[in-house]
């Protein structure tokens, strides 16, 4: 009864006396006296409501009546507060918040409590919600109307120094986010508008981190809802239903929140240092759930384009704003940044986006991103390029499948999807073209470290970028790089080909000097002009053979194997890239020194050497894979040399044994490389102008091959064997079929088919010889 009387008195005061009070004295004479009691009364009713709600049932009419009476009284109380706010709004004069400061705080407290209760109503009323649902709806509508009226009032305030109101509205946002999307959006709109309107007064008092965090949470919640709806639409394959309309509405809400974040960060950026991690995570989380991420929802291409064109485009200007903000740079490039696997791909995409934006930035901004820095002993920032290579390396799944990204449009051509490797490589090379000269040392360091990376794909990316730089850069820059790399290579091995200024390079690192052979073993002589290539090949051959002969004439100790390995590697480089410039005498000299080395080398002594190969007994010791690959490199190059008959008896049985051993290897990579090595060897041998006794050489090799090796060689190599020689190959195979061997499944069918093919080719050859235009 007392409760009812208080509400009736409050209604009478609001309706009859409030319009006649001076608004300048409202706070002193009315609001400060009445509103605190009103709030306490409301809290007491809320407590009573929550306490008795558990006993609500259709059979307990007493509790049902009590609860409904409380709800009706609460509706009336909210209506009375709405009247207070409307009266102040009706005032024509300027309103100062200090003159009514009890009103906003009391109203916001009541509104928040109401929304919290409505949101939790299903659990509070324990399955009997339908008995009071009509009054709960009325209570929600009244609170909605009250907040709308309050925001109208606050928008009229001339001095908005009462920042607590914004924080209270922020709390309300977290409650109503899933209850009413339009109301939620309007509340945020008001918060952002008032924060910007009065930023000069309240900027240092606002809880910026809370505001940014809440906005980002609402963005992610709406975005996930949008993806779920898009997935449902894809599964139902329909766009004219309620799901699609809800999808479009949710997508607009995503865009609204993103634009709100954009406006807020633009105005308060200097005060957002502790929000940079949240903004960084927002970008990564969004892109981790959107194609082509491996963790993305399965949505149609149409929905992808709609989301990208409506919502994702707003993230680009956000990155533009953060690009010059040092705390954001520190977060993104933190040396101790640890991301879960699903965020590695988005991080790589973000770094590429940033890289694309830097060319339009001044030098100091480029330097901020592209140089390493140590702010404190525990805080270190890596360079953007180093971060890109590292992030790229973490995307093993995306590189392996591979995922495809939107390509770059060319004039007159359709846009083609590209792999992650192509995407990063193209953008990296484009970035290099605009790299500020003062930052080239950073580029050199990043590329060199990546080239030397233990990760193959990262090393390959750096090589492609460096080769592009060599072609695009000036002659002086190219020469500078070659000099640096050459000095490094003279001390270490493992680098690949670089183009360079040949004359200056040869003068600086003469192939006549034995100490430069570690460098020349890494260089393809094809990069040199013809005359210089011939000169270098002859010099390397002369020095290499002389050094090998010196080794043979001395004690041949284990400690000298490394230097001998270097000599042979240099000779192998000549064989692979410049054998055509060597005369018969030089080729024979290389073969002779090889034969002598075979006779003297102890297999156990060279088991760990990488390029001392062509030793059958070495393979019997089951050496590491890199030794097997080195064997194949040398074997494939032998076809380029004339093999005198005097050496064939020593060389050919070893070749057959090598193919036998390596084709029996369980490692499919070794097997594949062996087939390729045989192909390269035989392609040269079978050239009519190259070896007069090529058929004899192949006969010896085939004759000594065993079952499995023979089948693999024959079945994988028939395409490149000239039809002119194919019939001869079948003839030399005949004795093999009589030997005991392990039969492979379908072997006889293969052999029968190949024999039929041989007969057909012989018939074609015969017809061609008889025809007037035949060969």
Secondary structure, DSSP 4 states (H G I P E B T S, - for coil): -HHHHHHHHHHHIIIIIGGGS-TTSHIIIIIHHHHHHHHHHHHHHHHHHHHHGGG--SS-HHHHHHHHHHHHHHHHHHHHHHHHHHHHHT--S-EEGGGSHHHHHHHHHHHHHHHHHHHTHHHHTTT-GGGTHHHHHHHHHHHHHHHHHHHHHHHHEEE---THHHHHHHHHHHHHTTT-HHHHHHHHHHHHHHHHHTHHHHTTTS-HHHHHHHHHHHHHHHHHHHHHHHHHHHHHT-SSSHHHHHHHHHHHHHHHHHHHHHHHHHHHGGG-GGGHHHHHHHHHHHHHTSTTSTT-----HHHHHHHIIIIIHHHHHHHHHHTT-HHHHHHHTBTT----HHHHHHHHHHHHHHHHHHTTS-HHHHHHHHS-EESSSS-EE--HHHHHHHHHHT-HHHHHHT-EE-----TTS----EEHHHHHHHHHHHHHHT--GGGHHHHHHHHHHHHT-SSHHHHHHHHHHHHHHHHHS-HHHHHHHHHHHHHHHTT----------HHHHHHHS-TTSGGGHHHHTT--GGGS-HHHHHHHHHHHHHHHHHHHHHHHHS---GGGHHHHHHHHHHHHHHHHHHGGGS-HHHHHHHHHHHHHHHHH--GGGGTT-SS----HHHHHT---HHHHHHHHHHHHHHTTS---HHHHHHHHHHHHHHHHHHHT-S-HHHHHHHHHHHHHHHHHHT-TTT-TTHHHHHHHHHHH--HHHHHHHHHHHTTTS-HHHHHHHHHHHHHHHTS--PPPTTHHHHHHHHHHHHHHHHHHHHHHHHSTT--
